[in-house]
Amino acid sequence: MSITSLGEYDFPSRSRQELYGDDQLVTLWFQDTMWWCSPVMFRAPRAMTWADFWAQMIVPLAEEDPDFDAATARTWTLHGAPFEPQDGMTLTELGIRHKDVIGTRVAA
């Protein structure tokens, strides 16, 4: 079956960066878990440090999973490539941009 275009899409995105000011959308994908069936998206300040993003946004949500342990070692990906977050660096300094997807799983 061929794909037929209904026409040119010439409308500004309703989730473009400029609408979020100093914030951005960041998607987190909990991989290899039975609890999370799909990625989750956060609105986070670009100047937020990784330590704050982890403690204030990820952990409170992830704790809903009865198997989650914040102290467990994790592997991370950004843009599908290995990623090593640094607690004192901001999301911007880490290269995390608007609508990026960060993947995580328990380290093997």
ABEGO torsion letter per residue (X at the ends): XBBBBAEBBBBBBAABAAAAEABBBBBBBBBGBAABABBBBBBBBAABBAAAAAAAAAAAAAAABAABBAABBBBBBBGGBBBBBBAABBAAAAGBBBGBBBBBBBBX
